[in-house]
């Protein structure tokens, strides 16, 4: 059990995991092959990037799991990728000679890419390009509000996106929103508002949003017990776990947020281990390490379990009802079209760690939170939901709410989430600020200081003064 007392320690874990990877060595070859196939599939078909970009190690999360200084994909072990493009989807096979090491399939229904547990012959390539989802309409633009130094803000962004700056060229996108309008933005060369970005644990905000939609419809009460059949035996204290416990990461389920060796919880769940084949089953089998509601433990596994439970509330067993709910009740009303979530091979929703989204669409979600769940006069999230979501999980865990991090970058009143690779969504209602800053710090050079991304973030936040309280 790894106990994380504050956001600052959590931030270091999410930002600087490469140190642990180097200490613990390489992944199991079969697991790394599955991770490569799935993430390259997502990169090519979801993010619409070139194969070279997907395999160069600067943008792909599989590279984060291998300390080999040379990109191991396409350059070593005689491995190669076979990409099949069809009108209704696509396939990625990772091969060594004629042997298929791993295979992933792109789901044209909006469910992203999924690992194939058995080798299947993909259909013959037609060299077709799967239909692209339309771009979101650009958010309106404005100048920075009074009290904000435009030159200072521009200087911070310029420093952050400089190849020789503190992020060493790993910054990808930044969008600064005030009053619902973009007042500044910056993209790295080769990236733009048209790209979908992998945002890691920022995906956990999906749980908050879906739970809010279900509460609004009367289909969920956060204090109700999860009531999984496997936990109903007499004397099983897991039967006391509520949705509120899972939302606030106080379920008590055993977990270590470690990813760097076979057997580690995070490795098994995400990096191609056995748990990644059916993440709900893996998490349902977890025992308790603390009584529900008494101890905070940051857990990607518990967040993924929660996502599957919310999926079951909407329509068990298939992707379609969940995707329909997301799009019709959340994304379409706020004008977000650049949004792709993913599922495990068993069909389980995996919001603990997976979301691809446009930078401006992530800013839309931030502005929805900042505006108490209302968009253009339409209530999307129930009244009081944001207030509930931003209450600390426990007095001993003041930096986490309901699938939202609090006191972002150490600034009181700001909340949101951080994702692996040092990507951030920050919402500061008292400063009339929503900040999206997406990075891809998947490197092993040590050139990016652990606290560099958070320091830049704090400088942007504090350049927006707090509004006077009436």
Residue pairs with C-beta under 8 A, 6 or more apart in sequence:
1 254
1 255
1 256
1 289
1 290
1 297
2 256
2 257
2 258
2 297
3 295
3 296
3 297
4 10
4 13
4 257
4 296
4 297
4 298
5 396
5 397
6 398
6 399
7 399
7 400
7 405
7 406
7 407
7 408
7 410
7 418
8 410
8 454
10 298
10 399
10 405
10 418
11 418
11 454
12 450
12 451
13 257
14 200
14 201
14 418
14 419
14 420
14 422
15 418
15 422
15 441
15 450
15 453
15 454
16 450
17 64
17 259
17 260
17 420
18 64
18 67
18 442
18 443
18 444
18 446
20 258
20 259
20 260
21 64
21 65
21 66
21 67
21 259
21 260
21 444
22 67
22 444
23 260
24 260
24 261
25 67
25 261
26 32
26 66
26 67
26 68
27 35
27 65
27 66
27 262
27 267
27 271
27 272
28 262
28 272
28 273
29 101
30 101
30 102
30 272
31 262
31 267
31 271
31 272
31 273
32 62
32 65
32 66
32 271
32 272
33 94
33 101
33 102
33 272
34 102
34 104
34 115
34 272
34 276
35 61
35 62
35 65
35 271
35 272
36 62
36 73
36 94
36 102
37 81
37 92
37 93
37 94
37 101
37 102
37 103
37 104
37 115
38 92
38 102
38 104
38 113
38 114
38 115
38 272
39 54
39 60
39 61
39 62
40 51
40 54
40 55
40 60
40 62
40 73
40 81
40 92
40 94
40 104
41 90
41 91
41 92
41 104
41 105
41 106
41 113
42 104
42 112
42 113
42 198
42 342
42 356
43 49
43 53
43 54
43 59
43 60
44 50
44 51
44 54
44 83
44 90
44 92
45 89
45 90
45 92
45 106
45 113
45 130
46 106
46 112
46 113
46 196
46 340
46 356
47 54
47 195
47 196
47 197
47 198
47 356
48 132
48 195
48 196
49 59
49 195
51 81
51 83
53 59
53 190
54 60
55 71
55 73
55 74
55 81
56 71
57 63
57 71
57 73
57 442
58 170
58 440
58 442
58 443
59 172
59 440
59 442
60 442
61 198
61 200
61 420
61 421
61 442
62 73
63 71
63 442
64 420
64 421
64 442
65 259
65 260
65 271
66 72
67 444
68 76
69 444
70 76
72 79
73 79
73 81
73 94
74 80
74 81
77 96
78 96
78 97
79 94
79 95
79 96
79 101
80 94
80 95
80 96
81 92
81 93
81 94
81 95
82 91
82 92
82 93
82 95
83 90
83 91
83 92
83 125
84 90
84 91
84 92
84 93
84 122
84 123
84 124
84 125
85 125
85 126
85 127
85 128
85 129
85 130
86 123
86 125
86 126
86 128
86 130
87 126
87 128
87 130
87 131
88 108
88 130
89 105
89 106
89 107
89 108
89 130
90 105
90 106
90 130
91 103
91 104
91 105
91 106
91 122
91 123
92 103
92 104
92 105
92 106
92 113
93 100
93 102
93 103
93 122
94 100
94 101
94 102
94 103
95 101
100 119
102 115
103 115
103 116
103 119
103 120
103 122
104 113
104 114
104 115
104 116
105 113
105 114
105 116
105 122
106 112
106 113
106 130
107 113
107 114
107 319
107 343
108 130
108 131
109 319
109 320
109 323
110 133
110 319
110 323
110 327
110 340
111 319
111 323
111 340
111 341
111 342
111 343
112 340
112 341
112 342
112 343
112 354
112 356
113 342
114 342
114 343
114 344
114 345
115 272
115 276
115 277
115 344
115 345
116 345
117 277
117 345
133 337
133 338
133 340
134 337
135 193
135 194
135 337
135 338
135 358
136 335
136 336
136 337
136 338
136 358
136 360
136 361
136 364
137 335
138 182
138 193
138 360
139 177
139 180
139 181
139 182
139 360
139 363
139 364
140 180
140 181
140 182
141 181
141 182
141 183
142 178
142 179
142 181
142 182
142 183
143 150
143 183
144 150
144 153
144 178
144 183
144 184
145 178
145 179
145 183
145 432
145 464
147 464
147 465
148 178
148 183
148 463
148 464
148 465
149 463
152 463
153 176
153 184
153 460
153 463
154 184
156 456
156 459
156 460
156 463
157 174
157 184
157 186
157 460
158 186
159 165
159 166
159 456
160 166
160 167
160 171
160 174
160 186
160 437
160 456
161 167
161 171
161 174
161 186
161 188
162 169
163 169
165 171
166 448
166 449
166 452
166 453
166 455
166 456
167 422
167 439
167 441
167 448
167 452
167 453
167 456
168 443
168 445
168 447
168 448
169 188
170 421
170 422
170 439
170 440
170 441
170 442
170 443
170 448
171 186
171 188
171 437
171 438
171 439
172 187
172 188
172 191
172 195
172 197
172 438
172 439
172 440
173 185
173 186
173 187
173 188
173 191
173 195
173 197
173 359
173 436
173 437
173 438
174 184
174 185
174 186
174 187
174 359
174 435
174 436
174 437
174 438
174 460
175 182
175 184
175 185
175 359
175 360
175 362
175 363
175 435
175 436
176 182
176 183
176 184
176 185
176 433
176 434
176 435
176 460
177 183
177 363
177 366
177 367
177 433
177 434
177 435
177 436
178 432
178 433
178 434
178 464
179 432
180 367
180 371
182 360
182 363
185 193
185 359
187 193
187 195
187 359
193 358
193 359
193 360
194 338
194 358
195 358
195 359
196 338
196 339
196 340
196 356
196 357
196 358
197 356
197 357
197 358
197 359
197 362
197 423
197 438
198 355
198 356
198 421
199 355
199 356
199 357
199 362
199 419
199 423
199 425
199 438
200 353
200 419
200 420
200 421
200 423
201 300
201 303
201 352
201 353
201 417
201 418
201 419
201 420
202 355
202 362
202 416
202 417
202 418
202 419
202 423
202 424
202 425
203 341
203 350
203 351
203 352
203 353
203 354
203 355
203 419
204 300
204 303
204 351
204 352
204 403
204 417
205 365
205 403
205 404
205 416
205 417
205 425
206 307
206 326
206 341
206 351
206 355
207 247
207 303
207 306
207 307
207 310
207 351
207 403
208 247
208 389
208 402
208 403
208 404
209 330
209 365
209 381
210 307
210 310
210 314
210 322
210 325
210 326
210 351
211 220
211 222
211 243
211 247
211 306
211 310
211 402
211 403
212 373
212 380
212 381
212 382
212 385
212 389
213 325
213 329
213 330
213 380
213 381
214 220
214 310
214 313
214 314
215 221
215 222
215 382
215 385
216 379
216 380
216 381
216 382
216 385
219 313
220 243
220 310
220 313
221 243
222 242
222 243
222 244
222 247
222 388
222 402
223 242
223 243
223 244
224 242
224 243
225 239
225 240
225 241
225 242
226 241
226 242
226 243
226 246
226 309
227 239
228 238
228 284
228 309
230 284
230 285
231 238
231 239
231 241
231 284
232 239
233 239
237 252
237 288
237 291
237 292
238 252
238 253
238 287
238 288
238 292
240 291
240 292
240 293
241 251
241 252
241 253
241 292
242 292
242 293
243 306
243 309
244 293
244 402
245 251
245 252
245 292
245 293
246 302
246 303
246 305
246 306
246 309
247 306
247 389
247 402
247 403
248 296
248 393
248 394
248 397
248 400
248 401
248 402
249 296
249 297
249 298
249 299
249 302
249 303
249 393
249 397
249 400
250 292
250 293
250 294
250 295
250 296
250 297
250 393
250 394
250 397
251 292
251 297
251 299
251 302
252 288
252 289
252 290
252 291
252 292
252 293
252 294
252 295
252 297
253 283
253 286
253 287
253 288
253 289
253 297
253 299
253 301
253 302
253 305
254 286
254 287
254 288
254 289
255 265
255 286
255 289
255 297
255 299
255 301
255 302
256 264
256 265
256 266
257 265
257 266
257 298
257 299
257 300
258 264
258 265
258 266
258 267
259 266
259 267
259 270
259 271
260 267
261 267
262 268
262 273
263 273
265 275
265 301
266 300
266 301
267 273
268 274
268 275
268 276
268 282
269 275
269 276
269 279
269 282
269 283
269 300
269 301
269 304
269 352
269 353
270 276
270 300
270 353
274 282
275 282
275 283
276 282
276 344
276 345
277 344
277 345
277 346
278 344
278 345
278 346
278 348
279 301
279 304
279 305
279 308
279 344
279 346
279 348
279 350
279 352
280 304
280 305
280 308
280 344
280 346
280 348
281 346
282 301
283 301
283 302
283 304
283 305
283 308
284 305
286 301
289 295
289 297
290 297
294 394
295 394
296 393
296 394
296 396
296 397
296 400
298 400
300 352
300 353
301 352
302 352
303 351
303 352
303 353
303 403
304 348
304 350
304 351
304 352
304 353
306 351
306 403
307 348
307 349
307 350
307 351
307 352
308 348
308 349
310 322
310 349
311 321
311 322
311 348
311 349
314 321
314 322
314 325
315 321
315 322
317 347
318 347
319 343
319 347
319 349
322 349
323 341
326 339
326 341
329 380
330 336
330 380
331 337
331 339
331 361
333 375
333 378
333 380
334 364
334 365
334 368
334 375
334 380
335 364
336 357
336 358
336 361
336 364
336 365
337 358
337 361
338 357
338 358
338 360
338 361
339 355
339 356
339 357
339 358
339 361
340 355
340 356
340 357
341 349
341 350
341 351
341 354
341 355
341 356
342 350
342 354
342 355
342 356
343 349
343 350
344 350
353 420
359 436
359 438
360 436
362 425
362 436
362 438
363 434
363 436
365 425
366 416
366 425
366 426
366 427
366 434
366 435
366 436
367 375
367 427
367 434
368 374
368 375
368 380
368 381
369 386
369 389
369 404
369 415
369 416
369 427
370 427
370 428
370 429
370 432
370 434
372 381
372 383
372 386
372 387
373 379
373 380
373 381
373 382
373 383
373 385
373 386
374 380
374 381
388 402
389 401
389 402
389 403
389 404
389 415
390 401
390 402
390 404
390 406
390 415
391 401
391 402
392 398
392 399
392 400
392 401
392 406
393 400
393 401
393 402
398 406
398 407
399 405
399 406
399 407
400 406
401 415
403 417
404 415
404 416
404 417
405 415
405 416
405 417
405 418
406 414
406 415
407 413
407 414
407 415
408 414
408 415
408 416
408 418
408 424
408 426
408 427
408 428
408 457
408 461
409 424
409 426
409 454
409 457
409 458
409 461
410 454
410 458
411 428
411 458
411 461
411 462
413 428
413 429
413 430
413 431
413 466
414 426
414 427
414 428
414 431
414 433
414 461
415 426
415 427
416 424
416 425
416 426
416 427
417 424
417 425
418 424
421 439
421 440
421 441
421 442
422 439
422 441
422 448
422 453
423 437
423 438
423 439
423 440
424 435
424 436
424 437
424 438
424 453
424 457
425 434
425 435
425 436
426 433
426 434
426 435
426 436
426 437
426 457
426 461
427 433
427 434
428 434
428 435
428 461
428 464
430 466
430 467
431 461
431 464
431 465
431 466
431 467
432 464
432 467
433 461
433 464
435 457
435 460
435 461
437 453
437 456
437 457
437 460
439 453
441 448
441 453
